[in-house]
């Protein structure tokens, strides 16, 4: 079975945690002891009905306030596919948490309250989804039970969001009316929504095609480890291990090692300890080269003539994640795949208003949850692609040199 990573996002009280709880509950992915604990806690609340949001809101502060603060990851599977869900918080001050959760997502479910329609947070999360180049978007119009499952309410929200999708360049957008509380249109179609001719949510998640999102044209292989046993049996063995980010590698291919620029050919390929004729993304593999070249962790093996840009100056859009402000001249460690280099913030070009996509002149420093366009100078050259072209080789992080905390997520422009 293949794997689908998706994130849920929306405004406060749109029902994200309840939706995930409903998916887990209706797909029978909850352990008996978990269900018993949820039932006990639900009885303490008014009404006494099962509070499925408790399955993901695990922090005490989340349960007390009835909100999501941190990104909660949940795992479940059906006979057709495995899933990893990231439940992102809806508050503006937790923008960094959504960026973290969405960075590896194949699909985003953006919840819209049927009573209130498209809100500022809906636009904000849509912009972040567009920035992070998430391939598939599902607009789940929730709480349809509170508007008597009215088709015209659904249609008005579809029309309103279609304008946002067109402006942001979102291509694969699906719309689905649901009620996470009652389970309508989550796993099974609801008779109250018989006017809706599409698939229920779980079927849509099972059938969305993520294989086509893998780039098999631009070959990128970041070296994670150099295998050199130096035993009598394997005296001359030298293999370069890593995960193929994109593309296809075949035995005999002419390759270039970046950033050094040395060239060679692939003499052998191993996958799962077996020699094969070719390997492709997203497989983990060991490449052997015909020539002895100085290659270490962080170097990249690409096909000759089709490599990324090698540079020591990056133009990035970053989301700031630290309580200490970002100032020009600050020094950090920058990590791109397995490559770690010293870096300095050369210039802050502008701050981005995520609610309107307007560029704002910098009046002070960049603070927590701010998104800004900056220029970063690195101590040694990096082989990088633009994030829009290749997510796996266009996303980096900045790390504080002293605390070793991740302070920013970078989207290479």
N, C-alpha and C positions, 0 to 999 in steps of 0.2 A: 504493500500500500504506500501511496505517496503521502506527503505531509503538507498541510495548509497552515500557515501562520497568519492569524488575523487579529486585528485590534478593534475594540469598541470604544467609541468616543461620543461625546455630546455634552449638552449643558447639564447643570446640576438638576437632579431629580428627573432626568429623562428616562431613567429605568435601565441603565447599562448593566449594573450588577444583577438586577432582577432578570434581565434577558439571559445573561450567562448562566445564572442559576436555573432558569427554565430549560435552557439547552441541555445542561447536565442532568437535570431531573427527568425530562421527557425522553432523553436518549439512554436513560438508566445507567448513567456513569457516576452515580453517587454511591459510596459505600454505605452499608446499613448503619454503622455507628455514626457516620457523618449525618445521615438523615435523622437519626434519633436525637443527636445533639441540637440540630437546627430546630426540630419540633419542640424541644424543651425550651429553647430560647425564644421561639416564636410565641409561646403561650404567655410569656411575660408582657407581650405587647397588646395594645388594644385591638379588639377584633379576633385575635387568636389564630388568624389564618397563617399558613406556612410562609415565612419570610425568606424567599430564595436568595435575596441579596446577601444574606449572612454567609453564603458559600464563598464569596469572593472578598467581602469587606472583613478582613481578618484582624486589622488593627483595632485596639480598644477605642481609640478616638474616632475611627470610622463608624463603629457600631453605635457609639454614643450620639454622634452628630448625624448619622444616617447619610454620610457622604463617602466618596472614595478619595483617598489621599495619595496612596502609593500605587504603583502599577502591580496588579495581581496577575500572576500567570497560572492558568489552569490547563490541564491536559485531558483530552477525552478522545474516543475513537468510535467509529461506526464500522460496519462490515465493509464500507467502501473507502474510507479515508481516516487518517490520523489528524488531529487538530491540536494546535497550541494557541490558546486565547490570551491576549493581553488586555486587561480591563484598565483603561486609562482614566485618570481623574478629569472632571469637567471644569474645575475652577481655573481662572486665569493664572493664579499664582503657581499652578502646577504644570505650566507649559512644558518645562524641561522633562517632566515625567512622561508626557505624551510623546515627545520627540524620541526619548529612549525606547519606549515600547513600540513605536511605529517604525524604527530604523530597519528592522528585519521583516516587517510585515508584507505578506503577499496581497492582502486584502484589508480594507477598513470598513467597518460597519459604523456609520454615523447615524446616531439616533436623533429623531426630531419628534418633539411632543406634538401630537395631533391638535391639541388645544391652542398652542401658541405659535406653531409654524416655525419657519426658519428664523433663528436667533443670531445674535452677534457671535456667540460661541460656535455655532454651526459653521459660520463663515470662517472663523479663526481656525477651527480644526480642518476645514476643507483646504485652506491655504497651506497648513502644515503638511497635509497629505499630498498636495501638489508639489510642495518643495521637496518632500522625501520620495517623490516619484513612485508612490504606491500604485501598482498597476490596475487594481480592481477596487471599485467603490460601491458599497451597498447603502442606500438611504433607507433606513428602517423607520417608518412612520409609526411610532408607538402610541399606546393608550387610545387605540381606536375604539375601545369599549366605552370610553368617556365621551365620545362624540357620536354614539349610536351607530358606529361602523359606517358613517356617511361617505359615499363615494366622492361627492363634490369637495369635501375637506381634503381627501387624498389627492385629488386632481389639482387643487389650488397649490398645495405644497410642491407637487411635482413641477408645476409650471414655474414657481418661484425659484426652486433649486436649479432647474435647467439653465437659468441665466447665469448663476454662479459657476456651474460646471463648464459652460461654454467659455466664460471669461478666464477661468484657470486652466483650460486645456485638458480637463479630465475626460478621458475617452470612454472607458468601460464603466458606465454608471447604471446600476439597477435600482429600481424602486419597489418597496414591498410594504404593504400595510400589516401591522401586527398588534397584538396585545401580549406583552411579556407576562402580565399578571395572570391572565386567564389561559395563556398558552395558544391563543388564536393565531394560526398561520406560522407557528414556530416549527413544529415537526409535522403536524397534520393541517390540512386546509380546514378552515372554520366555515360552517354554514352561513354565519352572519356576513362573511366576506365572499359570497358566491359570485359577486360582480367582478372580483379580481381573478383574472385568467392566468396569472403567472404561477411560479412554483412557491411552495412554502420555504421558509428561510433555510432549514437544515438541508433540504434537497439542493437548493441553490449553492450552498457551501460545499456540498459533496461533488457537485458537477462543474464548478468553475475550473477552467483549464489554466493551470499554472505552469505546465511544461513549456508552453510557448513563450513564457517570460524569460527563460534561460537564454542568454546570449551565447550562441555556438559559433559566432564569426570571429570575434576578437579574443584571441588566445592569451590568457593571463594566468601565470602559475607562480605565486609568491612562495619562495622556499621557506619552510618552517624549520627544517632540521636536515643536517648533512649526516648521512649514515656511512660510517667508516669503521667496520668491525675490527680490522687489522688482526684477524686470526689466520691460522695456517690455511684453513679451508677457503677463507674469503680474503686473501691477502691484498688483492687488487680491487676489491669491491668499493665503489664510491657511488652512492645514490643520493638523490635530492628529493626529500619527502615534503609533501604539502597537499593542500586541497586546490583543485583546479577551479578558479573563480569563474572562468568563462572560456568558451572555445573548445576545440578538439585538438589533441596532440597524437600524432602518428609516428611510428617508428620510421626513421629516415628523414623526418622534417628538419629543415634548416632553422635554427633558433639563435636568438641573441640574448645575452645576459645583461640585464640593466641593474644599476646605472653604468656599469663599466663599459658596455658596448662590445664585449668579446663575443665571437660567433663560433658556433659548432653545429653538430647534428645530433639528433636523438638516436642512440644506439640500442636502447632497450627501455621498455615501460613495464612496470609491475603494478598490479592492482590486487589487493588481498593476497599478497605473497605468491601470485601467479603472474608469469610473463604474458603480456597481451600485445596485440598489434596496435591498439589505439586506446586512448582514455579521453573522457569528456567531462565537462562540468555537469553536476557538482561532485564528481568523484574525488576521493583521496587517492593519490598515486605516488609512485617513486619513479623519477626520471633518471636515466643514465645517459651521459653525453660521451661522444667519441673522443673528445679532447679533455685533458686535465686542466681545468680552469679554476682560478681562485673564486669560489662561490661560497657565500655564507648566509646565515639566517637573515631574512629581510630582502635579499636580492630577488629579482623577478626574471623568470624565463619566459620569453615571448617568441612568437614566430617572427622570423626575420622579415622586415619590411612592413610590419603591421603593429608596431608597438605603441605604447602610450608616450606622452610628452615627458621628457626628463628635465626637471627644473628644480631650482632651489628657492623659488618664489611662487607662492600659491595665492590665488584670489579665491576666498572662501566666504560662504554665508554661514555664520555660526550661531548656535543657541548657547547662551552663557548659563552655566549651571552652578556657579560658585557664589557664596555670599560676599566674598571679596571682589571688588569691582575690576573690570578689565580696563587697562590703560595702555596707550602706545608705549613701546619699549619694554613691556613685561616679557619675561623669558619663561618658556615652558619646554616640556618634552612633547613632541608630536608623534603619534603612532598611526601609521597607515598599513593595514594588514599586519604583517609580522615585523615591519621596519620601524624602528624607533630612532628619532634624531632630535638633536637640540634645535629649538626654534625660538624666534622672537616676533612679537606682534609689531610689524613695521608701521602700519597705518590703519586707523579706523575710518573707513570711507563714509559710511552713513549707518544710521539705525533704521530698522524696518518696522513700520506699524503693521503688525500681523493682522489686525482687524480690517485694514483697508488697502494693504500693499503699498502704501505711500512711503516714500523715502523721507526720513527726517534728518535735519542737520544735527550734528552732535553738539550738545550743549554742556555735557558733563562726561561722566564715564559710563561704561556699559555695565548694567547690574543684573542681578539674578532674573532669569527667564527672558531677558532681552534677546532679540535677534538682530544681528548686525552684519554688514559687509566689511570684511577686513582683509588686509594683505599680510601674509605671514612669510617671513624669511627663515629658511632652514640652513643649518650648519653644513649639511651635505645634500647632494641632489636626490630627488625622489622620482620614481616612475609612477605618474598619476594620470587618471582619466577624469573627465568631467562626470559629476554624479548623475546627470541626466542621461549620459551615454552608457555608463556602466556603474551601477550602484556599488558593486563589490570592490571597485578600485577607485571610487570617488568619494568615499566617506572616511573621515579621520577623526581622531580625538586629541584634545590637548590635555596634558597631565601636569599637575603641579610638581615641580622638581623636589620639593621638601616634604610635602604631605603625601604625595603620590595619589592624590584624589583626581578623578576626571573632572575637569573644570569647563569643558566645552565640547559640543558635538559639531563637527565641521563638514559642510557640504561644498565640495570643490566645484568651482564654477568653470 
